[in-house]
Amino acid sequence: MTMTPGLRKFALTAHITSSVGTLGAVAGFLALAVAGLASKDLQMVRAAYLAMELTAWYVIVPLVLASLVTGLVQSLGTNWGLFRHYWVLAKLLLNILVTVVLLLQLNLIGYLADIAAETTFSIADLRELRISPVIHAAGGLLVLLVPVALSLYKPRGLTPYGWRKQHEGSRAPQR
């Protein structure tokens, strides 16, 4: 099913907005994670971990899910298709990877926020665990840049399914 031009533009706008929003939110999360790890000010550290939890749950998770859904709508509603081109498939797999890693990290983020909210928290507490959000946010930001490049360059390469679909219409019936 191919979308009408107006609907396609709306879906593309929603996809780009949610994807770019995800990049910005992860960059902000990374800044908070670095501040929480590097700051010597206990109040700054506490605030960073509390803000990270809110940012993860109420900004990053909805944007990542919106990006995934709007990407599926875009691929299924346009001629690009979901399984025809390797670059579209790679974007889907990267988006799923980012979503799964994010959902797995939410427990740690919540745990760090809960510990930071306690009055007995000190800067030396949980240093090893506090490194994880920095590493995951930096890695996530790099991984999220790959779909941007794939969308811009659209490298050639049809999947076997895409090749069959492309050549189905060009074959004349033989008698």
Buried (B, 14 or more C-beta within 10 A) or exposed (E): EEBEEEEBEBBBEBBBBBBBBBBEBBBBBBBBBBBBBEBEEEEBBBBBBBBBBEBBBEBBBBBBBBBBBBBBBBBBBBEBBBBBBBBBBBBBEBBEEBBEBBEEBBEBBBBBBEBBEEEEBEBEBBEEEBEBBBEBBBBBBEBBEEBBEBBEEEEEEBBEBBEEBEEEEEEEEEE
